[in-house]
């Protein structure tokens, strides 16, 4: 097995991303550098414990590898190039999206935002998980359309999907500004799109119980656990 390629670059800043479960993941913004054939600008820092273990400071020069040759990750700090008097990186205390005080359960590495019913990325993440192929498989919807429906105030939970109507969606449109190096996104609801979405939602009503259970995104209830629970209880009314 070949040793993973390692490159050095400078830490510019850290973003904190909130997932559908509320877990907050720190991501390093880096001075662009070539690594294994691609330009790397961002890398995972995993969690607060990793940041502490690295003894990461603002503006540090760091070493980056691709975990499994796919995902870039910060694996060490070049202490010889550290600027004297630089501040230690301290993990945030409040959710970057909704401002809620973060919580950390005993024996868990991640900090969580407990505001699951009011934190936008958690709500959108749960909706995107619900419609995904292995869950309810509403393939006419997607991340962009879910985001637009949420931004327009039409959906805030999975039940709202089943109250959507033709007149609510037809003509909806939003242009999302382009991020660096990308084209702007234009999401719109035309007649064919709306018809396909409504048909997909209707068809999802016949989805097997185990996939519905998985689609709800209950923490620790992945595909396998959902199947076992569905087999044991038989239906949702038990």
BALOMI-101147 format. One record per residue: residue in one letter; x, y, z of N, C-alpha, C in turn. Coordinates in steps of 0.05 Angstrom, whole numbers, always signed. Example, Ala and Ser with C-alpha at 12.3 -4.5 7.8 and 13.67 -1.06 7.14 Angstrom:
// BALOMI-101147
<atom 'a', <+264, -114, +156>, <+246, -90, +156>, <+264, -66, +156>>,
<atom 's', <+257, -45, +142>, <+273, -21, +143>, <+258, +1, +157>>,
// end
This chain:
// BALOMI-101147
<atom 'x', <+17, -24, +0>, <+0, +0, +0>, <+18, +25, +0>>,
<atom 'x', <+12, +43, -19>, <+28, +67, -21>, <+20, +87, +1>>,
<atom 'x', <+40, +102, +11>, <+35, +123, +30>, <+20, +146, +17>>,
<atom 'x', <+0, +157, +30>, <-16, +178, +18>, <+1, +203, +14>>,
<atom 'x', <-4, +217, -8>, <+11, +241, -14>, <+3, +263, +6>>,
<atom 'x', <+23, +278, +15>, <+19, +299, +35>, <+30, +325, +24>>,
<atom 'x', <+15, +347, +28>, <+24, +373, +19>, <+20, +393, +42>>,
<atom 'x', <+35, +415, +41>, <+33, +436, +61>, <+20, +460, +49>>,
<atom 'x', <+3, +473, +65>, <-10, +498, +57>, <-18, +513, +82>>,
<atom 'x', <-30, +536, +77>, <-37, +554, +100>, <-67, +554, +106>>,
<atom 'x', <-73, +553, +132>, <-101, +555, +141>, <-110, +584, +140>>,
<atom 'x', <-132, +589, +124>, <-142, +616, +121>, <-164, +622, +141>>,
<atom 'x', <-182, +602, +145>, <-204, +606, +164>, <-218, +579, +168>>,
<atom 'x', <-238, +578, +185>, <-252, +554, +191>, <-282, +559, +189>>,
<atom 'x', <-296, +543, +173>, <-326, +544, +172>, <-336, +521, +190>>,
<atom 'x', <-360, +525, +200>, <-373, +504, +215>, <-400, +497, +202>>,
<atom 'x', <-401, +472, +193>, <-425, +463, +178>, <-443, +446, +197>>,
<atom 'x', <-470, +451, +194>, <-489, +437, +210>, <-503, +416, +192>>,
<atom 'x', <-502, +391, +201>, <-515, +369, +186>, <-544, +365, +194>>,
<atom 'x', <-557, +346, +182>, <-586, +341, +187>, <-591, +330, +215>>,
<atom 'x', <-570, +318, +228>, <-574, +308, +255>, <-567, +330, +276>>,
<atom 'x', <-557, +353, +266>, <-549, +374, +284>, <-519, +374, +290>>,
<atom 'x', <-505, +353, +281>, <-476, +352, +286>, <-462, +375, +272>>,
<atom 'x', <-444, +388, +286>, <-429, +410, +275>, <-401, +401, +268>>,
<atom 'x', <-394, +404, +242>, <-368, +395, +232>, <-351, +419, +223>>,
<atom 'x', <-327, +421, +234>, <-309, +443, +226>, <-295, +436, +199>>,
<atom 'x', <-294, +455, +182>, <-281, +452, +156>, <-260, +474, +152>>,
<atom 'x', <-235, +466, +146>, <-214, +486, +142>, <-215, +497, +114>>,
<atom 'x', <-214, +524, +112>, <-210, +538, +86>, <-180, +542, +83>>,
<atom 'x', <-170, +532, +61>, <-141, +532, +57>, <-132, +549, +33>>,
<atom 'x', <-107, +557, +34>, <-95, +569, +10>, <-94, +547, -11>>,
<atom 'x', <-105, +551, -35>, <-107, +530, -54>, <-80, +516, -60>>,
<atom 'x', <-81, +489, -61>, <-56, +474, -65>, <-63, +449, -81>>,
<atom 'x', <-44, +439, -98>, <-48, +415, -114>, <-43, +390, -97>>,
<atom 'x', <-62, +372, -97>, <-59, +347, -82>, <-72, +324, -98>>,
<atom 'x', <-56, +304, -104>, <-66, +280, -118>, <-83, +287, -143>>,
<atom 'x', <-73, +307, -158>, <-86, +314, -184>, <-109, +333, -183>>,
<atom 'x', <-115, +344, -159>, <-137, +363, -157>, <-128, +387, -140>>,
<atom 'x', <-142, +409, -144>, <-137, +433, -128>, <-154, +431, -102>>,
<atom 'x', <-140, +432, -80>, <-154, +430, -54>, <-155, +458, -41>>,
<atom 'x', <-180, +466, -34>, <-185, +491, -20>, <-197, +487, +7>>,
<atom 'x', <-208, +464, +12>, <-221, +458, +37>, <-214, +430, +47>>,
<atom 'x', <-213, +427, +73>, <-207, +400, +84>, <-221, +397, +111>>,
<atom 'x', <-228, +372, +117>, <-242, +366, +142>, <-224, +368, +166>>,
<atom 'x', <-236, +379, +188>, <-222, +379, +214>, <-237, +360, +233>>,
<atom 'x', <-258, +348, +224>, <-273, +327, +238>, <-288, +337, +262>>,
<atom 'x', <-275, +345, +284>, <-289, +352, +308>, <-271, +368, +327>>,
<atom 'x', <-282, +377, +350>, <-267, +393, +369>, <-242, +379, +380>>,
<atom 'x', <-244, +353, +384>, <-222, +338, +395>, <-198, +338, +376>>,
<atom 'x', <-204, +335, +350>, <-182, +335, +330>, <-168, +363, +330>>,
<atom 'x', <-184, +384, +331>, <-173, +411, +331>, <-154, +414, +356>>,
<atom 'x', <-164, +404, +379>, <-148, +406, +403>, <-123, +389, +401>>,
<atom 'x', <-125, +365, +390>, <-102, +347, +387>, <-81, +359, +368>>,
<atom 'x', <-90, +372, +347>, <-72, +385, +328>, <-58, +410, +340>>,
<atom 'x', <-70, +420, +362>, <-61, +446, +374>, <-61, +467, +352>>,
<atom 'x', <-84, +469, +338>, <-87, +487, +315>, <-89, +516, +323>>,
<atom 'x', <-74, +533, +310>, <-75, +562, +314>, <-83, +576, +289>>,
<atom 'x', <-93, +600, +292>, <-101, +616, +268>, <-77, +622, +251>>,
<atom 'x', <-80, +618, +225>, <-59, +623, +206>, <-37, +602, +204>>,
<atom 'x', <-41, +580, +217>, <-21, +558, +217>, <-16, +548, +189>>,
<atom 'x', <+8, +538, +184>, <+14, +522, +160>, <+8, +493, +168>>,
<atom 'x', <-8, +479, +152>, <-16, +452, +158>, <-9, +433, +136>>,
<atom 'x', <-9, +407, +144>, <-4, +386, +125>, <-31, +372, +119>>,
<atom 'x', <-36, +368, +93>, <-61, +357, +84>, <-57, +331, +69>>,
<atom 'x', <-74, +311, +74>, <-75, +286, +58>, <-103, +281, +49>>,
<atom 'x', <-106, +263, +30>, <-133, +255, +21>, <-139, +228, +35>>,
<atom 'x', <-159, +229, +52>, <-167, +204, +66>, <-180, +185, +46>>,
<atom 'x', <-168, +161, +44>, <-178, +142, +24>, <-176, +152, -4>>,
<atom 'x', <-157, +171, -8>, <-152, +183, -34>, <-176, +199, -45>>,
<atom 'x', <-194, +207, -27>, <-218, +221, -36>, <-222, +248, -21>>,
<atom 'x', <-225, +246, +5>, <-232, +269, +21>, <-207, +281, +34>>,
<atom 'x', <-201, +306, +28>, <-178, +319, +40>, <-182, +323, +70>>,
<atom 'x', <-161, +319, +86>, <-163, +323, +115>, <-137, +335, +125>>,
<atom 'x', <-139, +352, +145>, <-115, +363, +158>, <-104, +342, +178>>,
<atom 'x', <-78, +335, +175>, <-68, +314, +192>, <-46, +323, +211>>,
<atom 'x', <-35, +347, +206>, <-14, +357, +224>, <-9, +387, +219>>,
<atom 'x', <+5, +399, +238>, <+12, +427, +236>, <+43, +430, +234>>,
<atom 'x', <+51, +448, +217>, <+80, +454, +215>, <+87, +475, +236>>,
<atom 'x', <+95, +466, +259>, <+100, +484, +282>, <+123, +503, +276>>,
<atom 'x', <+142, +495, +259>, <+165, +512, +253>, <+157, +538, +239>>,
<atom 'x', <+133, +538, +226>, <+124, +562, +211>, <+102, +577, +226>>,
<atom 'x', <+97, +569, +251>, <+76, +583, +266>, <+84, +611, +273>>,
<atom 'x', <+65, +630, +269>, <+70, +658, +276>, <+69, +662, +306>>,
<atom 'x', <+89, +675, +317>, <+90, +680, +346>, <+66, +696, +354>>,
<atom 'x', <+53, +688, +376>, <+31, +702, +387>, <+4, +697, +373>>,
<atom 'x', <+4, +677, +354>, <-22, +671, +341>, <-41, +658, +361>>,
<atom 'x', <-67, +662, +357>, <-87, +652, +375>, <-94, +623, +369>>,
<atom 'x', <-98, +608, +391>, <-107, +581, +388>, <-136, +580, +377>>,
<atom 'x', <-141, +561, +360>, <-169, +558, +349>, <-186, +545, +371>>,
<atom 'x', <-208, +559, +377>, <-226, +549, +398>, <-253, +542, +384>>,
<atom 'x', <-263, +518, +389>, <-288, +509, +376>, <-311, +527, +385>>,
<atom 'x', <-329, +533, +366>, <-351, +551, +372>, <-369, +540, +394>>,
<atom 'x', <-384, +557, +407>, <-402, +549, +429>, <-431, +550, +420>>,
<atom 'x', <-437, +565, +399>, <-465, +568, +390>, <-467, +560, +360>>,
<atom 'x', <-491, +551, +353>, <-496, +543, +325>, <-491, +566, +306>>,
<atom 'x', <-475, +562, +285>, <-470, +583, +266>, <-494, +591, +249>>,
<atom 'x', <-515, +574, +249>, <-538, +579, +232>, <-562, +591, +248>>,
<atom 'x', <-566, +582, +272>, <-590, +592, +287>, <-582, +604, +314>>,
<atom 'x', <-557, +602, +322>, <-548, +615, +347>, <-554, +600, +373>>,
<atom 'x', <-564, +576, +370>, <-571, +560, +394>, <-545, +549, +407>>,
<atom 'x', <-545, +549, +434>, <-522, +538, +449>, <-518, +509, +442>>,
<atom 'x', <-493, +501, +434>, <-487, +474, +426>, <-486, +456, +450>>,
<atom 'x', <-492, +430, +446>, <-490, +410, +467>, <-472, +388, +458>>,
<atom 'x', <-460, +374, +478>, <-443, +351, +472>, <-449, +329, +492>>,
<atom 'x', <-458, +306, +482>, <-465, +284, +499>, <-439, +270, +509>>,
<atom 'x', <-441, +258, +532>, <-418, +243, +543>, <-410, +221, +524>>,
<atom 'x', <-384, +217, +520>, <-372, +197, +503>, <-378, +201, +473>>,
<atom 'x', <-385, +225, +466>, <-389, +231, +437>, <-369, +253, +429>>,
<atom 'x', <-359, +251, +404>, <-339, +270, +395>, <-351, +296, +385>>,
<atom 'x', <-375, +294, +374>, <-387, +317, +361>, <-403, +335, +380>>,
<atom 'x', <-404, +361, +373>, <-422, +379, +386>, <-447, +380, +369>>,
<atom 'x', <-471, +383, +381>, <-496, +384, +367>, <-512, +409, +373>>,
<atom 'x', <-526, +418, +352>, <-546, +439, +356>, <-572, +425, +363>>,
<atom 'x', <-584, +430, +386>, <-608, +416, +394>, <-634, +428, +382>>,
<atom 'x', <-631, +449, +366>, <-655, +463, +355>, <-664, +449, +329>>,
<atom 'x', <-672, +424, +331>, <-677, +409, +306>, <-701, +418, +291>>,
<atom 'x', <-720, +432, +304>, <-744, +441, +290>, <-742, +470, +282>>,
<atom 'x', <-720, +484, +287>, <-717, +512, +280>, <-691, +519, +266>>,
<atom 'x', <-673, +499, +262>, <-647, +505, +251>, <-648, +498, +221>>,
<atom 'x', <-646, +518, +203>, <-650, +513, +174>, <-635, +490, +162>>,
<atom 'x', <-609, +487, +166>, <-595, +464, +152>, <-604, +437, +163>>,
<atom 'x', <-613, +436, +188>, <-624, +410, +198>, <-650, +404, +185>>,
<atom 'x', <-667, +424, +183>, <-693, +419, +170>, <-690, +411, +141>>,
<atom 'x', <-674, +426, +126>, <-670, +420, +98>, <-656, +393, +94>>,
<atom 'x', <-637, +387, +112>, <-623, +361, +111>, <-642, +338, +116>>,
<atom 'x', <-661, +341, +134>, <-680, +320, +140>, <-699, +316, +116>>,
<atom 'x', <-707, +338, +103>, <-724, +336, +80>, <-710, +323, +57>>,
<atom 'x', <-684, +330, +52>, <-669, +318, +31>, <-664, +288, +36>>,
<atom 'x', <-660, +281, +61>, <-657, +252, +67>, <-684, +238, +62>>,
<atom 'x', <-706, +250, +70>, <-732, +237, +67>, <-739, +230, +38>>,
<atom 'x', <-731, +248, +19>, <-738, +243, -9>, <-718, +226, -24>>,
<atom 'x', <-695, +219, -11>, <-673, +206, -24>, <-681, +178, -34>>,
<atom 'x', <-664, +167, -52>, <-671, +143, -66>, <-675, +119, -47>>,
<atom 'x', <-659, +116, -27>, <-662, +94, -8>, <-684, +98, +12>>,
<atom 'x', <-695, +122, +13>, <-717, +128, +31>, <-743, +128, +16>>,
<atom 'x', <-756, +152, +13>, <-782, +153, -1>, <-779, +154, -31>>,
<atom 'x', <-755, +159, -41>, <-749, +158, -70>, <-768, +176, -86>>,
<atom 'x', <-771, +201, -77>, <-786, +221, -92>, <-766, +235, -111>>,
<atom 'x', <-760, +222, -133>, <-737, +231, -149>, <-742, +256, -165>>,
<atom 'x', <-767, +265, -167>, <-772, +290, -181>, <-764, +314, -164>>,
<atom 'x', <-761, +310, -138>, <-751, +331, -121>, <-721, +327, -118>>,
<atom 'x', <-707, +347, -109>, <-678, +345, -105>, <-670, +367, -86>>,
<atom 'x', <-644, +368, -81>, <-634, +388, -61>, <-642, +416, -68>>,
<atom 'x', <-639, +424, -93>, <-645, +451, -101>, <-674, +458, -98>>,
<atom 'x', <-692, +440, -106>, <-721, +445, -104>, <-730, +445, -75>>,
<atom 'x', <-719, +427, -58>, <-725, +427, -30>, <-717, +454, -18>>,
<atom 'x', <-694, +464, -25>, <-684, +489, -15>, <-703, +512, -23>>,
<atom 'x', <-712, +512, -48>, <-729, +533, -57>, <-756, +532, -43>>,
<atom 'x', <-768, +508, -40>, <-793, +505, -26>, <-791, +514, +3>>,
<atom 'x', <-769, +508, +15>, <-764, +516, +43>, <-761, +546, +44>>,
<atom 'x', <-745, +558, +26>, <-740, +587, +27>, <-766, +602, +22>>,
<atom 'x', <-785, +591, +7>, <-810, +604, +1>, <-831, +599, +23>>,
<atom 'x', <-823, +584, +44>, <-841, +579, +67>, <-863, +559, +62>>,
<atom 'x', <-860, +542, +41>, <-880, +522, +35>, <-876, +496, +50>>,
<atom 'x', <-852, +490, +58>, <-847, +465, +73>, <-827, +471, +96>>,
<atom 'x', <-833, +459, +119>, <-815, +461, +142>, <-812, +434, +156>>,
<atom 'x', <-827, +413, +146>, <-824, +386, +156>, <-834, +367, +135>>,
<atom 'x', <-829, +341, +138>, <-836, +322, +117>, <-866, +320, +112>>,
<atom 'x', <-882, +326, +132>, <-912, +325, +129>, <-921, +346, +109>>,
<atom 'x', <-907, +368, +109>, <-915, +390, +91>, <-913, +382, +61>>,
<atom 'x', <-896, +363, +55>, <-893, +354, +27>, <-920, +344, +17>>,
<atom 'x', <-935, +331, +34>, <-960, +319, +26>, <-984, +338, +25>>,
<atom 'x', <-978, +364, +32>, <-999, +384, +30>, <-993, +403, +6>>,
<atom 'x', <-971, +398, -9>, <-964, +414, -32>, <-985, +411, -54>>,
<atom 'x', <-991, +433, -67>, <-1010, +432, -89>, <-998, +445, -114>>,
<atom 'x', <-1011, +441, -136>, <-1002, +452, -162>, <-999, +482, -162>>,
<atom 'x', <-1019, +495, -152>, <-1020, +525, -152>, <-998, +537, -135>>,
<atom 'x', <-990, +523, -114>, <-969, +533, -96>, <-942, +533, -110>>,
<atom 'x', <-937, +513, -127>, <-910, +509, -138>, <-906, +521, -165>>,
<atom 'x', <-927, +521, -182>, <-923, +530, -209>, <-912, +558, -211>>,
<atom 'x', <-891, +562, -226>, <-879, +588, -230>, <-858, +596, -209>>,
<atom 'x', <-855, +580, -188>, <-834, +587, -169>, <-807, +587, -182>>,
<atom 'x', <-790, +606, -174>, <-764, +608, -187>, <-745, +624, -169>>,
<atom 'x', <-720, +615, -169>, <-699, +630, -154>, <-672, +625, -167>>,
<atom 'x', <-657, +647, -168>, <-629, +645, -179>, <-610, +647, -155>>,
<atom 'x', <-594, +626, -152>, <-574, +626, -130>, <-547, +635, -140>>,
<atom 'x', <-536, +655, -126>, <-511, +666, -135>, <-489, +645, -137>>,
<atom 'x', <-471, +648, -156>, <-450, +629, -161>, <-428, +632, -140>>,
<atom 'x', <-419, +609, -130>, <-396, +609, -112>, <-371, +610, -130>>,
<atom 'x', <-349, +615, -117>, <-324, +618, -133>, <-318, +593, -149>>,
<atom 'x', <-314, +598, -175>, <-307, +575, -193>, <-331, +560, -203>>,
<atom 'x', <-356, +568, -196>, <-380, +554, -204>, <-399, +573, -218>>,
<atom 'x', <-418, +561, -233>, <-438, +577, -247>, <-462, +582, -228>>,
<atom 'x', <-477, +603, -233>, <-500, +609, -217>, <-521, +587, -222>>,
<atom 'x', <-538, +581, -201>, <-558, +561, -204>, <-586, +575, -207>>,
<atom 'x', <-601, +564, -225>, <-628, +574, -229>, <-648, +551, -225>>,
<atom 'x', <-664, +553, -205>, <-683, +532, -198>, <-711, +542, -205>>,
<atom 'x', <-727, +527, -220>, <-753, +536, -227>, <-773, +513, -228>>,
<atom 'x', <-799, +519, -225>, <-820, +499, -226>, <-838, +505, -250>>,
<atom 'x', <-834, +489, -271>, <-851, +490, -294>, <-873, +469, -292>>,
<atom 'x', <-892, +469, -311>, <-915, +452, -310>, <-907, +422, -308>>,
<atom 'x', <-888, +413, -325>, <-880, +385, -325>, <-866, +378, -298>>,
<atom 'x', <-850, +397, -288>, <-836, +392, -263>, <-856, +388, -240>>,
<atom 'x', <-875, +406, -239>, <-895, +405, -217>, <-911, +379, -219>>,
<atom 'x', <-919, +372, -243>, <-934, +347, -246>, <-918, +322, -238>>,
<atom 'x', <-893, +322, -244>, <-875, +300, -236>, <-872, +298, -206>>,
<atom 'x', <-869, +322, -194>, <-866, +322, -165>, <-891, +312, -151>>,
<atom 'x', <-914, +321, -159>, <-939, +312, -147>, <-943, +282, -151>>,
<atom 'x', <-936, +273, -175>, <-938, +244, -180>, <-919, +228, -163>>,
<atom 'x', <-894, +238, -159>, <-875, +225, -142>, <-884, +224, -113>>,
<atom 'x', <-895, +246, -104>, <-905, +247, -76>, <-928, +227, -72>>,
<atom 'x', <-945, +225, -92>, <-968, +206, -90>, <-958, +177, -90>>,
<atom 'x', <-939, +171, -107>, <-928, +144, -108>, <-913, +137, -82>>,
<atom 'x', <-902, +156, -69>, <-887, +151, -44>, <-905, +141, -22>>,
<atom 'x', <-931, +145, -24>, <-950, +136, -4>, <-951, +105, -2>>,
<atom 'x', <-941, +91, -22>, <-940, +62, -21>, <-913, +51, -14>>,
<atom 'x', <-895, +68, -4>, <-868, +59, +4>, <-870, +40, +27>>,
<atom 'x', <-854, +18, +27>, <-854, -1, +49>, <-847, +12, +76>>,
<atom 'x', <-858, +0, +98>, <-855, +11, +125>, <-825, +15, +133>>,
<atom 'x', <-808, -4, +126>, <-780, -1, +135>, <-766, +23, +122>>,
<atom 'x', <-774, +29, +97>, <-762, +52, +84>, <-773, +79, +94>>,
<atom 'x', <-799, +78, +102>, <-811, +102, +114>, <-797, +108, +141>>,
<atom 'x', <-792, +87, +156>, <-779, +89, +182>, <-750, +101, +178>>,
<atom 'x', <-736, +90, +158>, <-709, +101, +152>, <-711, +130, +143>>,
<atom 'x', <-731, +136, +127>, <-734, +163, +116>, <-738, +184, +137>>,
<atom 'x', <-749, +177, +160>, <-754, +196, +181>, <-728, +207, +193>>,
<atom 'x', <-706, +193, +188>, <-680, +204, +197>, <-676, +203, +227>>,
<atom 'x', <-688, +183, +240>, <-684, +180, +269>, <-655, +173, +274>>,
<atom 'x', <-643, +187, +293>, <-615, +183, +299>, <-611, +154, +308>>,
<atom 'x', <-590, +142, +298>, <-582, +114, +303>, <-600, +94, +288>>,
<atom 'x', <-620, +103, +273>, <-637, +84, +259>, <-631, +86, +229>>,
<atom 'x', <-609, +72, +221>, <-602, +71, +193>, <-619, +50, +179>>,
<atom 'x', <-610, +42, +155>, <-625, +23, +139>, <-629, -4, +153>>,
<atom 'x', <-607, -14, +164>, <-608, -41, +177>, <-626, -40, +202>>,
<atom 'x', <-623, -20, +219>, <-640, -18, +243>, <-669, -14, +236>>,
<atom 'x', <-674, +2, +215>, <-702, +7, +207>, <-715, -19, +197>>,
<atom 'x', <-700, -36, +183>, <-711, -61, +173>, <-717, -80, +197>>,
<atom 'x', <-700, -81, +216>, <-704, -98, +240>, <-728, -88, +256>>,
<atom 'x', <-731, -62, +259>, <-754, -51, +274>, <-780, -57, +259>>,
<atom 'x', <-779, -53, +232>, <-803, -58, +216>, <-811, -87, +217>>,
<atom 'x', <-791, -105, +216>, <-797, -134, +218>, <-809, -141, +245>>,
<atom 'x', <-799, -129, +266>, <-808, -136, +293>, <-836, -125, +298>>,
<atom 'x', <-841, -99, +291>, <-866, -87, +298>, <-888, -90, +276>>,
<atom 'x', <-879, -95, +252>, <-899, -101, +231>, <-910, -76, +217>>,
<atom 'x', <-919, -56, +232>, <-930, -32, +221>, <-926, -8, +240>>,
<atom 'x', <-932, +15, +230>, <-927, +40, +245>, <-946, +44, +268>>,
<atom 'x', <-968, +28, +269>, <-988, +32, +290>, <-982, +16, +315>>,
<atom 'x', <-963, -2, +314>, <-957, -19, +338>, <-945, -2, +361>>,
// end
